[in-house]
């Protein structure tokens, strides 16, 4: 069997796309160009207020705190800045807190 015979055999078994199929695929593809639509609630160019409403978020939080007072306490504690931990870094750069007994 020569090289030409091998090529003929492989050509017989390779799938070929028919011209009609290519024509149908080309007709289905879109030839339009998409444009960006910028939605802004501000009248000035380049300024967008967005859709996040802080006042509504606070109102939801207040209603939740009325129903669940423990969550209100936890939320108020999260607003208080905590003191940085006491300790020092060792030679390897690992933070070691000072023990309560050493104070």
Secondary structure, 3 states (H helix, E strand, C coil): CCHHHHHHHHHHHCCCCCHHHHHHHHHHCCCCCCCCCCCCCCCCCCCCCCCCCHHHHHHHHHHHHHHCHHHHHHHHHHHCCCCCCCEEECCCCCEEECCCCCC
